[in-house]
Amino acid sequence: MKNYQGVIFDMDGLLFDTEKVYMNVNVEIAPNYGIEGMTHDYLMGVVGLSDEECYETYRRDFPEVSQAQMDAFIKDGHERVTEVFSSGNVPLKPGARELLTFLAEKEIPCVIGSSNLRKFINLLTEKANISHFFKGTICAEDVKRAKPDPEIVDKAVALLDLSPAECLMLEDSLNGARAAHAAGVDVVVIPDLIQPNEEMKEKALAISSHLSEIHAYFE
């Protein structure tokens, strides 16, 4: 087993149980903006995409909705998600705090590498009192291309001041696994809403069922 010196954490679906929050908000408000058919099943198809990619997908799949309506829908969704996140009631994924505490005790530096917006990342980590575990964050505002492009992972590796071979990335999505693989970083996938397919299994070092299993890579 490699001697990893740093860890890159995805956020949505890996550190926090947020994917259901986005889905529930979008399903609830979509009819208010003339968007019919935005169901939970439909939204499973955009899990792991950046905000920009989601917007482009919605515009393609709901051409009957005007740009003004779609923009208003996105704005309302962001505001409602911010309210939920501000409540402090978004749970950490099981084992997340214990893993972060364990890595801190081992003096293994950690960063967040997420396609999400910095305001959401900061809000969630501050409310959960885990910001201090991270050396920094690479997010949507820091890159030109979201996952599966490796840019986020490349910059996270640079932030850790390590080589790709010295880093381990933790992900829940196929796009995250693709990004890590392209960056030459070993990735362990802990699936959230979407179960691993063959490509994910090929690109991942391992598929784990729980964050507590990650301790073994540092013992």
C-alpha positions as CSV (number, residue, x, y, z in Angstrom):
1,M,0.0,0.0,0.0
2,K,1.3,3.5,-0.9
3,N,2.4,5.9,1.8
4,Y,-0.1,8.7,1.1
5,Q,0.9,12.1,2.4
6,G,-2.3,14.1,1.7
7,V,-6.0,13.7,1.1
8,I,-8.3,15.5,-1.3
9,F,-12.0,15.5,-0.3
10,D,-14.9,16.0,-2.6
11,M,-17.8,17.7,-0.8
12,D,-21.3,17.0,-2.1
13,G,-22.3,13.4,-1.4
14,L,-18.9,12.6,0.2
15,L,-18.5,15.0,3.1
16,F,-22.1,16.2,3.3
17,D,-25.5,14.6,2.5
18,T,-26.4,17.5,0.2
19,E,-27.5,15.9,-3.1
20,K,-30.9,15.3,-1.7
21,V,-31.2,18.9,-0.6
22,Y,-30.5,20.1,-4.2
23,M,-33.0,17.6,-5.6
24,N,-35.8,18.4,-3.1
25,V,-35.5,22.1,-3.6
26,N,-35.5,21.8,-7.4
27,V,-38.4,19.4,-7.6
28,E,-40.4,21.7,-5.3
29,I,-39.9,25.0,-7.1
30,A,-39.6,23.8,-10.7
31,P,-43.4,24.0,-11.5
32,N,-43.4,27.7,-10.3
33,Y,-41.2,28.5,-13.3
34,G,-43.0,26.4,-15.9
35,I,-40.6,23.5,-15.7
36,E,-42.5,20.2,-16.0
37,G,-40.8,16.9,-15.6
38,M,-38.0,17.9,-13.2
39,T,-38.4,14.8,-11.0
40,H,-36.0,13.1,-8.6
41,D,-35.4,10.5,-11.3
42,Y,-34.5,13.2,-13.9
43,L,-32.1,14.9,-11.4
44,M,-30.2,11.7,-10.8
45,G,-28.8,12.3,-14.3
46,V,-27.1,15.6,-13.3
47,V,-25.6,14.4,-10.0
48,G,-21.9,15.3,-10.1
49,L,-22.2,18.0,-12.7
50,S,-21.1,21.6,-12.1
51,D,-23.7,24.4,-11.8
52,E,-22.8,25.6,-15.3
53,E,-23.2,22.1,-16.7
54,C,-26.6,21.7,-14.9
55,Y,-27.8,25.0,-16.3
56,E,-26.8,23.9,-19.9
57,T,-28.5,20.6,-19.4
58,Y,-31.7,22.2,-18.1
59,R,-31.8,24.6,-21.1
60,R,-31.4,21.7,-23.5
61,D,-34.0,19.5,-21.8
62,F,-36.6,22.1,-21.2
63,P,-36.5,24.3,-24.3
64,E,-40.1,25.5,-23.7
65,V,-38.8,27.4,-20.7
66,S,-37.5,30.9,-21.4
67,Q,-34.0,32.0,-20.4
68,A,-35.6,34.5,-18.0
69,Q,-37.7,31.8,-16.3
70,M,-34.7,29.4,-16.1
71,D,-32.5,32.2,-14.6
72,A,-35.2,33.0,-12.0
73,F,-35.4,29.3,-11.2
74,I,-31.7,29.0,-10.7
75,K,-31.6,32.1,-8.5
76,D,-34.5,30.9,-6.4
77,G,-32.9,27.5,-6.0
78,H,-29.6,29.0,-4.8
79,E,-31.4,31.2,-2.3
80,R,-33.4,28.3,-0.9
81,V,-30.4,26.0,-0.7
82,T,-28.5,28.8,1.1
83,E,-31.3,28.9,3.6
84,V,-31.1,25.2,4.2
85,F,-27.4,25.2,4.5
86,S,-27.5,28.2,6.9
87,S,-29.8,26.3,9.2
88,G,-26.9,24.0,10.1
89,N,-29.1,21.0,9.7
90,V,-27.3,19.4,6.7
91,P,-25.7,16.3,8.1
92,L,-22.1,15.2,7.6
93,K,-21.8,11.8,6.0
94,P,-21.3,9.0,8.5
95,G,-17.7,8.7,9.6
96,A,-16.6,12.1,8.1
97,R,-15.8,13.9,11.4
98,E,-14.0,10.8,12.7
99,L,-11.9,10.4,9.6
100,L,-10.9,14.1,9.6
101,T,-10.0,13.8,13.3
102,F,-7.9,10.7,12.6
103,L,-6.1,12.3,9.7
104,A,-5.4,15.4,11.8
105,E,-3.9,13.3,14.5
106,K,-1.7,11.6,11.9
107,E,-0.7,15.1,10.6
108,I,-2.0,14.3,7.2
109,P,-3.0,17.5,5.4
110,C,-6.4,17.7,3.8
111,V,-8.0,19.9,1.1
112,I,-11.4,20.1,-0.5
113,G,-11.6,19.7,-4.2
114,S,-15.2,20.4,-5.3
115,S,-17.0,21.7,-8.4
116,N,-19.4,23.5,-6.0
117,L,-19.3,27.3,-5.2
118,R,-17.1,28.6,-2.5
119,K,-20.0,30.2,-0.6
120,F,-21.7,26.8,-0.2
121,I,-18.5,25.0,0.8
122,N,-17.6,27.7,3.4
123,L,-21.1,27.8,4.7
124,L,-21.4,24.0,5.2
125,T,-17.9,23.5,6.7
126,E,-18.3,26.4,9.1
127,K,-21.7,25.3,10.3
128,A,-20.4,21.8,10.8
129,N,-17.3,23.1,12.6
130,I,-14.8,21.3,10.3
131,S,-13.2,24.2,8.4
132,H,-10.1,23.9,10.6
133,F,-9.4,20.4,9.3
134,F,-8.6,21.7,5.8
135,K,-5.5,23.4,4.4
136,G,-7.6,25.1,1.8
137,T,-10.2,24.6,-0.9
138,I,-10.2,24.4,-4.7
139,C,-13.7,25.0,-6.1
140,A,-15.7,26.2,-9.1
141,E,-14.3,29.8,-9.0
142,D,-10.7,28.5,-9.1
143,V,-10.9,26.6,-12.4
144,K,-12.0,27.0,-16.0
145,R,-13.3,23.5,-16.3
146,A,-15.2,21.4,-13.7
147,K,-14.8,17.7,-13.1
148,P,-14.3,15.4,-15.0
149,D,-11.6,17.7,-16.2
150,P,-8.6,17.1,-13.9
151,E,-8.0,20.9,-13.3
152,I,-9.6,20.9,-9.8
153,V,-7.5,17.8,-8.8
154,D,-4.3,19.3,-10.2
155,K,-4.8,22.5,-8.3
156,A,-5.7,20.5,-5.1
157,V,-2.4,18.5,-5.4
158,A,-0.5,21.8,-5.8
159,L,-2.2,23.3,-2.8
160,L,-1.1,20.2,-0.8
161,D,2.5,20.8,-2.1
162,L,2.8,17.1,-3.0
163,S,3.1,15.0,-6.0
164,P,0.0,13.2,-7.5
165,A,1.4,9.9,-6.4
166,E,1.5,11.1,-2.7
167,C,-2.2,12.1,-2.7
168,L,-5.4,10.1,-2.2
169,M,-8.7,11.5,-3.4
170,L,-12.1,10.6,-1.9
171,E,-15.1,10.8,-4.3
172,D,-18.6,9.6,-4.7
173,S,-19.3,10.3,-8.4
174,L,-18.1,9.0,-11.7
175,N,-17.0,12.5,-12.8
176,G,-14.9,12.8,-9.7
177,A,-13.3,9.4,-10.3
178,R,-12.5,10.5,-13.9
179,A,-10.9,13.7,-12.8
180,A,-8.7,12.0,-10.2
181,H,-7.7,9.3,-12.7
182,A,-6.8,11.9,-15.3
183,A,-4.7,13.8,-12.8
184,G,-2.8,10.6,-11.8
185,V,-4.2,10.6,-8.3
186,D,-5.4,7.4,-6.7
187,V,-9.1,7.7,-5.9
188,V,-11.3,5.7,-3.5
189,V,-15.0,6.0,-4.3
190,I,-17.7,5.9,-1.5
191,P,-20.9,5.9,-3.5
192,D,-23.8,8.2,-2.5
193,L,-26.9,8.1,-4.7
194,I,-25.4,6.5,-7.8
195,Q,-24.0,3.0,-7.6
196,P,-20.6,2.4,-9.3
197,N,-20.5,1.3,-12.9
198,E,-17.7,-0.6,-14.7
199,E,-15.9,2.6,-15.6
200,M,-15.9,3.8,-12.0
201,K,-14.6,0.5,-10.8
202,E,-11.8,0.6,-13.4
203,K,-10.7,4.1,-12.6
204,A,-10.9,3.8,-8.8
205,L,-8.3,2.3,-6.5
206,A,-11.2,0.8,-4.6
207,I,-14.9,1.1,-4.0
208,S,-15.7,1.5,-0.3
209,S,-19.0,1.4,1.6
210,H,-18.1,3.8,4.4
211,L,-15.6,6.6,5.2
212,S,-14.4,4.6,8.2
213,E,-12.7,2.2,5.7
214,I,-10.3,5.0,4.7
215,H,-8.5,4.8,8.0
216,A,-6.8,1.6,6.7
217,Y,-4.9,3.6,4.1
218,F,-3.0,5.5,6.8
219,E,-2.4,2.8,9.4
